[in-house]
């Protein structure tokens, strides 16, 4: 159930910018500095941020607005880090793996 999202990612210093082929939030989006910031927020940007914080302890900020996601990571990004985060975003709406 759900569809895989197509995502492209680019490194910009300590941040990586991901662009999805569909909107993940409204125009307002959301910014989160920690897992605790997502605790009382049931929106899709908060859920995505929570998954990112849980997946990588080096993540220090997640912003999601419409189809753009900006993730800041302490120590910068490798291509493998970008690929891992891209996969996390791509599978965000997939509820059942086949």
DSSP file (Angstrom, degrees, kcal/mol; ACC not computed):
  #  RESIDUE AA STRUCTURE BP1 BP2  ACC     N-H-->O    O-->H-N    N-H-->O    O-->H-N    TCO  KAPPA ALPHA  PHI   PSI    X-CA   Y-CA   Z-CA
    1    1 A X              0   0    0      0, 0.0    94,-2.7     0, 0.0    95,-0.9   0.000 360.0 360.0 360.0 140.3    0.0    0.0    0.0
    2    2 A X        -     0   0    0     92,-0.2     2,-0.4    93,-0.1    92,-0.2  -0.107 360.0 -95.7  90.9 164.6    1.3    3.4   -0.9
    3    3 A X        -     0   0    0     -2,-0.1    90,-0.4    90,-0.1     2,-0.2  -0.898  29.2-107.3-121.7 149.3    3.7    4.3   -3.6
    4    4 A X        -     0   0    0     -2,-0.4     2,-0.4    89,-0.1    87,-0.2  -0.515  34.6-134.5 -69.7 138.4    7.5    4.8   -3.8
    5    5 A X        -     0   0    0     85,-2.6     2,-0.5    -2,-0.2    87,-0.1  -0.801  12.2-128.7 -95.5 134.8    8.4    8.5   -4.1
    6    6 A X        -     0   0    0     -2,-0.4    15,-1.5    83,-0.0     2,-0.4  -0.745  35.2-175.9 -83.6 129.6   11.1    9.4   -6.6
    7    7 A X  E     -A   20   0A   0     -2,-0.5     2,-0.4    13,-0.2    13,-0.2  -0.975  20.0-165.5-132.7 138.4   13.8   11.6   -4.9
    8    8 A X  E     -A   19   0A   0     11,-2.0    11,-2.7    -2,-0.4     2,-0.4  -0.954  15.4-162.1-116.8 145.5   16.9   13.4   -6.0
    9    9 A X  E     -A   18   0A   0     -2,-0.4     2,-0.3     9,-0.2     9,-0.2  -0.961   9.9-175.4-130.8 146.1   19.4   14.6   -3.5
   10   10 A X  E     -A   17   0A   0      7,-2.0     7,-3.0    -2,-0.4     2,-0.4  -0.998  23.7-125.3-139.4 141.8   22.3   17.1   -3.6
   11   11 A X  E     +A   16   0A   0     -2,-0.3     5,-0.2     5,-0.2     2,-0.2  -0.703  24.5 175.2 -89.4 135.7   24.9   18.1   -1.0
   12   12 A X  E >   -A   15   0A   0      3,-3.4     3,-1.6    -2,-0.4     2,-0.3  -0.702  62.1 -71.5-137.2  82.1   25.2   21.7    0.1
   13   13 A X  T 3  S-     0   0    0      1,-0.3    64,-0.5    -2,-0.2    -1,-0.2  -0.525 116.1  -8.7  69.0-126.8   27.8   21.8    2.9
   14   14 A X  T 3  S+     0   0    0     -2,-0.3    59,-3.3    62,-0.2     2,-0.3   0.416 129.9  74.0 -83.5   2.1   26.4   20.3    6.1
   15   15 A X  E <   -AB  12  72A   0     -3,-1.6    -3,-3.4    57,-0.3     2,-0.4  -0.820  63.5-155.3-113.6 154.6   22.9   20.1    4.5
   16   16 A X  E     -AB  11  71A   0     55,-2.3    55,-2.5    -2,-0.3     2,-0.5  -0.993  11.4-148.1-124.8 138.4   21.5   17.9    1.8
   17   17 A X  E     -AB  10  70A   0     -7,-3.0    -7,-2.0    -2,-0.4     2,-0.4  -0.925  13.9-168.8-110.5 123.2   18.6   19.0   -0.3
   18   18 A X  E     -AB   9  69A   0     51,-3.3    51,-2.7    -2,-0.5     2,-0.5  -0.917   6.0-160.6-114.4 136.7   16.1   16.4   -1.5
   19   19 A X  E     -AB   8  68A   0    -11,-2.7   -11,-2.0    -2,-0.4     2,-0.2  -0.974   9.2-159.3-119.7 123.5   13.4   17.0   -4.1
   20   20 A X  E     -A    7   0A   0     47,-3.0   -13,-0.2    -2,-0.5     4,-0.1  -0.632  25.2-125.2 -98.4 156.8   10.5   14.6   -4.3
   21   21 A X  S    S+     0   0    0    -15,-1.5     2,-0.3    -2,-0.2   -14,-0.1   0.307  94.4  36.2 -84.9  10.5    8.2   14.0   -7.2
   22   22 A X  S    S-     0   0    0    -16,-0.2     2,-0.2    45,-0.1    -2,-0.2  -0.978  95.4 -89.0-152.9 162.0    5.2   14.8   -5.1
   23   23 A X        -     0   0    0     -2,-0.3    44,-0.3     1,-0.1     3,-0.1  -0.538  27.4-175.0 -75.6 136.3    4.2   17.1   -2.3
   24   24 A X  S    S+     0   0    0     42,-3.2     2,-0.3    -2,-0.2    43,-0.2   0.507  71.9   5.0-104.0 -10.4    4.8   15.8    1.2
   25   25 A X  S    S-     0   0    0     41,-0.5    -1,-0.1    19,-0.1    40,-0.1  -0.919  84.6 -85.7-155.7 176.4    3.2   18.8    3.0
   26   26 A X        -     0   0    0     -2,-0.3    40,-1.5    -3,-0.1     3,-0.2  -0.088  61.9 -81.4 -75.7-171.8    1.3   22.0    2.3
   27   27 A X  S    S+     0   0    0      1,-0.2    -1,-0.1    38,-0.2    -2,-0.0   0.785 127.3  60.4 -66.2 -27.0    3.1   25.2    1.6
   28   28 A X  S    S+     0   0    0      1,-0.1    -1,-0.2    37,-0.1    36,-0.1   0.909  79.0 170.4 -69.8 -41.9    3.7   25.8    5.3
   29   29 A X        -     0   0    0     -3,-0.2     2,-0.3    34,-0.1    36,-0.3  -0.228  29.6 -98.7  64.5-155.9    5.8   22.7    5.8
   30   30 A X  E     -C   64   0A   0     34,-2.2    34,-2.5    15,-0.1     2,-0.4  -0.967  17.3-147.8-164.4 148.5    7.6   22.2    9.1
   31   31 A X  E     -C   63   0A   0     -2,-0.3     2,-0.4    32,-0.2    32,-0.2  -0.974  17.0-174.0-123.2 137.2   11.1   22.5   10.7
   32   32 A X  E     -C   62   0A   0     30,-2.6    30,-2.5    -2,-0.4     3,-0.1  -0.996  19.5-172.9-137.6 133.7   12.4   20.3   13.4
   33   33 A X  S    S+     0   0    0     -2,-0.4     2,-0.3    28,-0.2    -1,-0.1   0.517  75.1   3.5-101.8  -9.4   15.6   20.5   15.4
   34   34 A X  S >> S-     0   0    0     28,-0.1     3,-0.5     1,-0.1     4,-0.5  -0.981  76.7 -97.5-164.6 167.6   15.2   17.2   17.3
   35   35 A X  H >> S+     0   0    0     -2,-0.3     3,-1.4     1,-0.2     4,-0.5   0.870 120.3  61.0 -60.7 -37.0   13.1   14.0   17.7
   36   36 A X  H >4 S+     0   0    0      1,-0.3     3,-1.0     2,-0.2     4,-0.4   0.832  94.6  62.7 -60.9 -32.4   11.4   15.7   20.7
   37   37 A X  H <4 S+     0   0    0     -3,-0.5    -1,-0.3     1,-0.2     3,-0.2   0.732 103.6  49.2 -64.3 -21.7   10.2   18.5   18.4
   38   38 A X  H X< S+     0   0    0     -3,-1.4     3,-1.7    -4,-0.5    -1,-0.2   0.563  83.7  96.4 -92.5  -9.6    8.1   15.9   16.4
   39   39 A X  T << S+     0   0    0     -3,-1.0    -1,-0.2    -4,-0.5    -2,-0.1   0.830  92.2  31.0 -56.1 -43.7    6.5   14.2   19.5
   40   40 A X  T 3  S+     0   0    0     -4,-0.4     2,-0.5    -3,-0.2    -1,-0.3   0.142 101.9  92.4-102.9  19.7    3.2   16.1   19.5
   41   41 A X    <   -     0   0    0     -3,-1.7    -1,-0.0     1,-0.1    -4,-0.0  -0.955  45.5-178.2-121.0 115.5    2.9   16.7   15.8
   42   42 A X        +     0   0    0     -2,-0.5    -1,-0.1     4,-0.1    -3,-0.0   0.277  45.3 119.4 -95.8  10.1    1.1   14.2   13.6
   43   43 A X  S  > S-     0   0    0      1,-0.1     4,-2.3    -5,-0.1     5,-0.2  -0.285  77.0-112.0 -72.7 161.7    1.7   15.9   10.3
   44   44 A X  H  > S+     0   0    0      1,-0.2     4,-2.7     2,-0.2     5,-0.2   0.894 117.1  54.7 -62.3 -41.0    3.6   14.2    7.5
   45   45 A X  H  > S+     0   0    0      1,-0.2     4,-2.4     2,-0.2    -1,-0.2   0.911 110.4  47.0 -58.9 -39.3    6.6   16.6    7.8
   46   46 A X  H  > S+     0   0    0      2,-0.2     4,-2.6     1,-0.2    -2,-0.2   0.901 112.1  49.4 -67.7 -40.7    6.9   15.7   11.5
   47   47 A X  H  X S+     0   0    0     -4,-2.3     4,-2.0     2,-0.2    -2,-0.2   0.908 112.6  47.6 -64.8 -41.2    6.6   12.0   10.8
   48   48 A X  H  X S+     0   0    0     -4,-2.7     4,-2.1     2,-0.2    -2,-0.2   0.924 112.1  49.7 -64.9 -43.7    9.3   12.2    8.1
   49   49 A X  H  X S+     0   0    0     -4,-2.4     4,-2.8    -5,-0.2     5,-0.2   0.909 108.7  53.3 -61.1 -42.4   11.5   14.2   10.4
   50   50 A X  H  X S+     0   0    0     -4,-2.6     4,-2.3     1,-0.2    -1,-0.2   0.918 109.0  48.7 -59.6 -44.0   11.0   11.7   13.2
   51   51 A X  H  X S+     0   0    0     -4,-2.0     4,-1.9     2,-0.2    -1,-0.2   0.895 111.5  50.3 -63.4 -38.9   12.1    8.9   10.9
   52   52 A X  H  X S+     0   0    0     -4,-2.1     4,-1.7     2,-0.2    -2,-0.2   0.942 111.4  46.9 -65.2 -47.4   15.2   10.8    9.8
   53   53 A X  H  < S+     0   0    0     -4,-2.8    -2,-0.2     1,-0.2    -1,-0.2   0.885 114.2  48.4 -60.9 -39.1   16.2   11.6   13.4
   54   54 A X  H  < S+     0   0    0     -4,-2.3    -1,-0.2    -5,-0.2    -2,-0.2   0.829 112.4  48.9 -70.1 -31.5   15.7    7.9   14.4
   55   55 A X  H  < S+     0   0    0     -4,-1.9     2,-0.4     1,-0.2    -2,-0.2   0.771 122.0  26.2 -80.0 -27.0   17.7    6.7   11.3
   56   56 A X    ><  -     0   0    0     -4,-1.7     3,-1.7    -5,-0.1    -1,-0.2  -0.900  57.2-162.3-146.0 109.4   20.7    8.9   11.8
   57   57 A X  T 3  S+     0   0    0     -2,-0.4    -1,-0.1     1,-0.3    -4,-0.1   0.600  89.8  67.7 -68.6 -10.1   21.9   10.3   15.1
   58   58 A X  T 3  S+     0   0    0     15,-0.1    16,-3.2    18,-0.0    -1,-0.3   0.544  73.4 109.4 -85.4  -7.5   24.0   12.9   13.2
   59   59 A X  E <   + D   0  73A   0     -3,-1.7    14,-0.3    14,-0.3     3,-0.1  -0.528  38.3 173.2 -72.7 132.0   21.0   14.7   11.9
   60   60 A X  E     +     0   0A   0     12,-2.5     2,-0.3     1,-0.3    13,-0.2   0.534  62.0  14.0-116.9 -12.5   20.5   18.1   13.6
   61   61 A X  E     - D   0  72A   0     11,-1.2    11,-2.6     2,-0.0     2,-0.4  -0.941  52.9-167.2-164.3 141.3   17.6   19.7   11.6
   62   62 A X  E     -CD  32  71A   0    -30,-2.5   -30,-2.6    -2,-0.3     2,-0.4  -0.995   6.5-177.2-132.1 127.7   14.9   18.7    9.1
   63   63 A X  E     -CD  31  70A   0      7,-2.7     7,-2.9    -2,-0.4     2,-0.4  -0.993   2.9-178.0-122.0 131.4   12.8   21.1    7.1
   64   64 A X  E     +CD  30  69A   0    -34,-2.5   -34,-2.2    -2,-0.4     2,-0.4  -0.991   8.5 163.9-129.8 124.2   10.1   19.8    4.8
   65   65 A X  E >   - D   0  68A   0      3,-2.7     3,-2.5    -2,-0.4     2,-0.3  -0.954  64.5 -46.6-142.7 121.0    8.0   22.1    2.7
   66   66 A X  T 3  S-     0   0    0    -40,-1.5   -42,-3.2    -2,-0.4   -41,-0.5  -0.413 124.7 -20.4  55.6-115.2    5.9   21.0   -0.3
   67   67 A X  T 3  S+     0   0    0     -2,-0.3   -47,-3.0   -44,-0.3     2,-0.4   0.294 119.4  92.4-106.7  10.7    8.2   18.6   -2.2
   68   68 A X  E <   -BD  19  65A   0     -3,-2.5    -3,-2.7   -49,-0.2     2,-0.4  -0.879  49.3-174.3-108.1 136.8   11.5   19.9   -0.8
   69   69 A X  E     -BD  18  64A   0    -51,-2.7   -51,-3.3    -2,-0.4     2,-0.5  -0.995   4.0-167.8-129.0 125.6   13.3   18.4    2.2
   70   70 A X  E     -BD  17  63A   0     -7,-2.9    -7,-2.7    -2,-0.4     2,-0.5  -0.967   7.6-173.3-115.2 124.6   16.4   20.0    3.6
   71   71 A X  E     -BD  16  62A   0    -55,-2.5   -55,-2.3    -2,-0.5     2,-0.4  -0.971  10.2-154.8-122.9 123.3   18.3   17.9    6.2
   72   72 A X  E     -BD  15  61A   0    -11,-2.6   -12,-2.5    -2,-0.5   -11,-1.2  -0.807  13.7-170.4 -96.9 137.8   21.3   19.2    8.1
   73   73 A X  E >   - D   0  59A   0    -59,-3.3     3,-1.9    -2,-0.4   -14,-0.3  -0.991  25.6-119.7-134.2 126.6   23.8   16.6    9.4
   74   74 A X  T 3  S+     0   0    0    -16,-3.2   -16,-0.0    -2,-0.4   -59,-0.0  -0.449 102.7  21.6 -62.5 128.9   26.7   17.2   11.8
   75   75 A X  T 3  S-     0   0    0     -2,-0.2    -1,-0.3     2,-0.0   -61,-0.0   0.469 116.4-100.8  90.8   1.5   29.9   16.3   10.0
   76   76 A X    <   -     0   0    0     -3,-1.9     2,-0.4   -62,-0.2   -62,-0.2  -0.252  47.3 -64.5  79.9-168.6   28.5   16.7    6.5
   77   77 A X        -     0   0    0    -64,-0.5     2,-0.3   -62,-0.1   -64,-0.1  -0.930  29.0-159.5-126.9 140.9   27.3   14.1    4.0
   78   78 A X     >  -     0   0    0     -2,-0.4     4,-2.1     1,-0.1     5,-0.2  -0.687  41.3-105.4-103.1 169.2   28.8   11.3    2.0
   79   79 A X  H  > S+     0   0    0     -2,-0.3     4,-2.4     1,-0.2     5,-0.1   0.877 124.1  53.7 -62.4 -35.8   27.2    9.9   -1.1
   80   80 A X  H  > S+     0   0    0      2,-0.2     4,-2.4     1,-0.2    -1,-0.2   0.889 106.6  51.5 -65.3 -39.0   26.2    6.8    0.9
   81   81 A X  H  > S+     0   0    0      2,-0.2     4,-2.4     1,-0.2     5,-0.2   0.919 110.9  48.0 -62.4 -43.4   24.5    9.1    3.5
   82   82 A X  H  X S+     0   0    0     -4,-2.1     4,-2.7     1,-0.2    -2,-0.2   0.913 111.3  50.7 -63.3 -42.6   22.6   10.9    0.8
   83   83 A X  H  X S+     0   0    0     -4,-2.4     4,-2.2     2,-0.2    -2,-0.2   0.903 110.3  49.6 -63.1 -40.6   21.5    7.5   -0.7
   84   84 A X  H  X S+     0   0    0     -4,-2.4     4,-2.0     2,-0.2    -2,-0.2   0.925 113.6  44.8 -64.1 -44.7   20.3    6.3    2.7
   85   85 A X  H  X S+     0   0    0     -4,-2.4     4,-2.3     2,-0.2    -2,-0.2   0.886 110.7  55.0 -68.0 -37.6   18.2    9.4    3.3
   86   86 A X  H  X S+     0   0    0     -4,-2.7     4,-3.0     1,-0.2    -1,-0.2   0.921 108.5  48.8 -58.9 -43.8   16.9    9.3   -0.2
   87   87 A X  H  X S+     0   0    0     -4,-2.2     4,-2.0     2,-0.2    -1,-0.2   0.900 108.4  53.4 -63.0 -41.3   15.7    5.7    0.4
   88   88 A X  H  < S+     0   0    0     -4,-2.0    -1,-0.2     1,-0.2    -2,-0.2   0.920 114.1  42.1 -59.6 -43.9   14.1    6.7    3.7
   89   89 A X  H >< S+     0   0    0     -4,-2.3     3,-1.6     1,-0.2     4,-0.3   0.917 111.0  55.9 -69.4 -43.7   12.1    9.5    1.8
   90   90 A X  H 3< S+     0   0    0     -4,-3.0   -85,-2.6     1,-0.3     3,-0.3   0.844 113.5  40.7 -58.1 -34.9   11.3    7.3   -1.2
   91   91 A X  T >< S+     0   0    0     -4,-2.0     3,-1.2   -87,-0.2    -1,-0.3   0.279  82.4 109.5 -98.0  10.4    9.7    4.7    1.1
   92   92 A X  T <  S+     0   0    0     -3,-1.6    -1,-0.2     1,-0.3    -2,-0.1   0.850  85.3  36.6 -57.3 -39.9    7.9    7.2    3.4
   93   93 A X  T 3  S+     0   0    0    -90,-0.4     2,-0.7    -3,-0.3    -1,-0.3   0.402  90.6 106.5 -96.1   2.7    4.4    6.4    2.1
   94   94 A X    <   +     0   0    0     -3,-1.2   -92,-0.2   -92,-0.2     3,-0.1  -0.737  38.4 171.8 -86.2 117.8    5.0    2.6    1.6
   95   95 A X        +     0   0    0    -94,-2.7     2,-0.5    -2,-0.7    -1,-0.2   0.769  66.5  37.4 -96.1 -30.6    3.1    0.8    4.3
   96   96 A X  S    S-     0   0    0    -95,-0.9     2,-0.3   -94,-0.1    -1,-0.3  -0.977  72.2-148.2-128.2 119.9    3.5   -2.8    3.2
   97   97 A X              0   0    0     -2,-0.5     0, 0.0    -3,-0.1     0, 0.0  -0.648 360.0 360.0 -81.8 140.6    6.6   -4.1    1.5
   98   98 A X              0   0    0     -2,-0.3    -1,-0.1     0, 0.0    -2,-0.0   0.452 360.0 360.0 -90.7 360.0    6.1   -6.8   -1.1
